[in-house]
Amino acid sequence: MASASDLQIDESEFHSGYCVFVQAVEMLSASPDKQCAAMGDYNVAWELKDDVRAGKYLVGLGYLTEAQEAWILALVGALDGVPAQVLTAGGGRETNLLAMQHPSWVPLRVIAAHVLESLKPFTLENAKYLHLA
């Protein structure tokens, strides 16, 4: 399997992927109610974990600082603390809310907030690049 540094990715692809990643981290930092509502009460835990984990592919490509990459890797690594039984599949508010209220998500929300703070300078550049700001 290729590592992130082995991948060839152009600037436009990086910025698009980065934007999706930041949106996922913003969602991770939100409350369980907001997470479920924003994600349509469907596979919230699994989708959120998968979307944030994809951030590992942003590391080693030369766009982010070492500190920013370290925060991303810390968050991605911390996702391993979410037990498999929490990653329920299916729809409905009750099922998804229960999954997102599991204690394993609490430290992840805190780490996600730190990641967002660390990435803030590049997120501003990203918004300009994508003409979102």
N, C-alpha and C positions, 0 to 999 in steps of 0.2 A: 504494500500500500504506500502511495506517495505521501511524503510529508508536505506540510504547507510550504516550506521553502523550495520544494521541488516543483511546485505548481507554477505554471505560467499564467499570469493574470494581468490584464491591462488595467490602466487607471480607472477607466469607466466601470469595468466589472468590479473592481475593488470598492469603489464608492457606492455602487448599488448594493453590494453584499454588506458593506459596512452599515448602510442606512437600515437595512432589514434587521441586522444584528442589534443595533441601538434601539430600534423599536421593540424588539423582543426583551432586551434588558430593561427598558422602561416599563414594559408590562410586568416583568418579574418583580420589579421594585414596588409595584402597586399592591393594594389590599386584595385579599381573596375575592371579595364581592366585585371589585372593579375588574379583576382578571377574568372572572367568569363571564361577566356581562360583556366585556369587550371582545371576548373570544367566542361568543355565542353559545356558552354552556355546552361545548362539545370537545371532548378529548383535551381539555385545558392543560392538565398536568403533563401529559405526554408531549403535546405540541410545544408547550413552553420550554420544557427541558430540551427537546430536540432543536428548537430554533436557537436557543442560547448556546447550546453545545456547538453549533455550527461556527461560532465565533473563533474556534481554534484555527480555522482556515485563514483568518486574517493576520495571524501571527507569523513573523518571519519574512514578510514581503517588502519591508522597507518603508512602509507608510507611517507606522506608529512608533512612538518612543519605546525604549525598553521597559520603562515603568508602566506604560499603558498596556503593553503586551503581557507584563507580569500580572496585572489586575485581571485581564481577560482569562489568562490561564488559571489563575486562582479561582475565578468564578466557575469556569468549565470543570475544573477538578472538584470543586465543592458540590457540583451536581450529582456526583457519585453517592452523596449522602442521602439522596431521595430513594427510599425503598421501592422496589418493584411493585409492591402491592398498592402503592399510592398512585401509580400510573394507570389508573382505570381508563378503560375505553368506553366511549358512548356519550350520550347526550343527557341533558337534564341538569337543572340548577343544583338539586340536592346532591347528586353524585359528584359533580365537579367541584362544588363548594366544599364538600367534605374532604376531597382530595387536596385542595389548595389550602385548607386549614391545618393540614398535618404539620406538626412541629418542625419537620425537616426543612420546610420552606422558610422559616423565620430567619435563620442566619443568611440564607441566600438573598432575601430581600435587602438585608443590610449590606452584603457584599455588592449586590447590584447597584445600590445607591453610590457606593464608593467607585465602582467602575464608571458609572455615568459622570461622576465628578472628575475623575482622571481623564476621561475621554472628551470632556467639554471643549477644549481648544480644537481638537480635530473634528468634533461634531459640527462646530461652526464652519470650519473649512468645507466639510462635507456638504452642508446645506447650501453653501455658496456654489460649490461645484455642480450640485444637482439642481441649481436654480430654485431652491426652496426658501431662500432667505433674501 
